[in-house]
Amino acid sequence: MKDADTSTAAATRRGGWQPRAIIALAVVWVLLWDRVTLGNVVNGLIIGAVVTQIFPLPSVQYFGRIHPWPLVQLIARFLVDLVQAAVQVAAATLSPRPAQGGSIVAVQLRTRSEFYMTIVSALVSLVPGSIVVEARRRAGILYVHGFHVTTPQELEELRRDVLAVETRVVRAIGTPEEISICTQEVA
C-alpha cells in the first residue's frame, strides 16, 4: 500500500532534472537578453536548472497521440474563428449603437483532463469576443464570457461553440476513448 502512495506522489510532482523545462527556460532567458551569446546561453541553462530544482513542474498526464489531419483541421478552424470574431468585434466597436453587453456561461467539459482544459481555455480566450473568466479544475467546468451574448439562444450557442472546440482538440490529440466520449454527444 505504501508503494502505491509513493508512486502516486511521484506522478503528481516531478523531481530531479527536467531537461525540456531547462532548455525552454534557457531559450526564454536568451530571448529576454535579445542576443545569442555563449554567456547568455550558459546563464540561461544555469538559471533553468536552478528554477526547475526549486520549483519542479507537476507531471502532465497525457496518454493520447497526435492525429495529423484533425490537428490541421483544429488549427484551420481556429484561424477562421479568429478572423470572423475579429471582424465582428471591430464592427461592434465601430458601430454607433451602444454595446449590448455580454454574459457568462458555465460549460461542463466532457473530458476531465487538465491538459485538454488548458488547451480549450487558451483557444477560447485567444478568439476575440470570448474569454475564460474561471476554470474549475476538479469539476471540469469553464466559465466563459461572451461578447454581445444576451439571449438564451446565444448562451446555448456559446456553450456549443466551446464544446466544439473541446471536440476538435480531443480529435486532434486524444485517445480513442476520449474521442468517442466527445463525438457521441455531437453526432
N, C-alpha and C positions, 0 to 999 in steps of 0.2 A: 504494500500500500504506500509506503514511504517513497519507493522508486517512482510510482506513478505521479505523486505530488511533485517530486523533484523534476521530472520531465515536463510536467505542465508548467512549472515555474520557469524552466529554461526556455520553453516555447514562447512564453509571453514576454520575456526580456532577454535581449542578447547580451552576451559578454564577449570579451576577447576582441580580436581585431575584426574590423568591418571594412575591408579594402574598398568596396564600391563607395561607401559613405565617405571614406577618407579622400578618395580621388575626387568625388563630387565637391567636397568642401574645398579642396585644393584648387579646383577649377574656379569656383566662386571667388576664392581669395585672389587668384591671378586676374580675374575679370574686374574685381574691385580696384586693383592697382593699375589696371589698364595697360600693363606692359608685361610681356612674357620674358622673364629673365630667369636665370638659374636660381638666384636668390629668392625670387617670388615663388617659384615652383617648390623649392625645398621648404621655405617657410610655410607655404600652404599645406604641404604634406604633414609637417610637424604639427601645425595647428589642427588639421583634420584628425590626426591621431590622438592628440590630447582631448579634443572635444568629444570624439566618439568613446573615449575611455571614461570621461567624466559623465557624459550624457548618452549612454548607449540607447540605440534605437530599438523600439519593440519589434518583434518579428511580425511579418505580414503573412497571414495565412492565405495562400493562393494555390489552387490545385488545377486551375484551368489551363488552357493553351490558347495561343493566338490563332484566330481563324482569319486568314488574309482578306478574302473577299468581303466578309461582314465588317472587317476593320476599315476597309476602303469606303464602304457604304456609310459607316459611322462618321468618318471624317468628312465625307462629301455632304452628308445631311447636316452636320454641324455647321459647315461653311455656308450652306444655303440658309439655314436658320439664322445665322449671324447676320447675313446681308439683309434678309427680309426684316428682321427685328430692328436693325439699324435704320432702315428706311422708315419703318413705322414710328419709331421714337423720334426721328428727325422731323417727320411730318407733324407729329403731335406737338413737338416743341415749337415749330414754326406756325402752327395754326393759331388764328386769332381767338378761337374759342378757349375758354378756361379748361384746365385739366379736369378730367372726370374722376380722378382718384384711383385707388388701387385696392387690392385685397390680398389677404394672406390665406393660403390653403394648406391644409395638412395632407401630405401624401405618404401613404403607407407603402414602402417598398416591398417587393415580393421576395427579394433575396436578403439575407441577414449579414452579408459580408461588409465589413467596414471599408474594404478595398473598393468595392463597387459603389458604396455610398459616397465615398470621397470623389470618385471619378464623375458620378452623376451630379453631385453638388457643384463640382467645378464646371462641367459642361453647361449646366443650367444657369449658373451665375455669370458665365462669360457671355451669354447671349444678352444683348441689351434689352431692358424691359422686364427682366426677371432676375431675382436674386434669392438665394437660400438664406433666410434670416436665422434659422435654428435647425440643428440636426440632433435628433435623439438616437444616439448610437444603439443602445440596447433594445429600444422599441422598433428601430428601423424606420423612423418617421422623419421626413424632411418638411419643414415649414417654408413655403416658397411665396414670396411677394410677387404679384403680377402687376405690371404697369397697365392701367386702364382696364382692369378686371373688376367689373362691378355687378354683373348679373350672375345668377346661379348657373346659367349655361356656360358663361365664360369661366367660372370657377371650375366646373367639371372639365372643360376643355383644357385648362391649365393642368389639372390633375392628370388627364390622359396624356398630355404632352410630356410631362415628367416621367410617367410610366413608360412612354415610348422611348425616351432617352435611356432609361434603365434597360429596356429590352434590347436596344441596339448595342449598348455596352456589353451586356451579357452574351449576346450572339457573337460579338467580336472577340471576347477574351474568356468566356466562361466554359464550364464543364457541360457535358450533355445533360446532366440532371438539372443544372441551373437554367440552361436554355429551355428545357421543357417546362419548368416552373413558370418562366416569364412568357412563353409563347402560348401555353394552353389557355390563358385568360384572354389573350389578344385575339386568338383565332375565332 
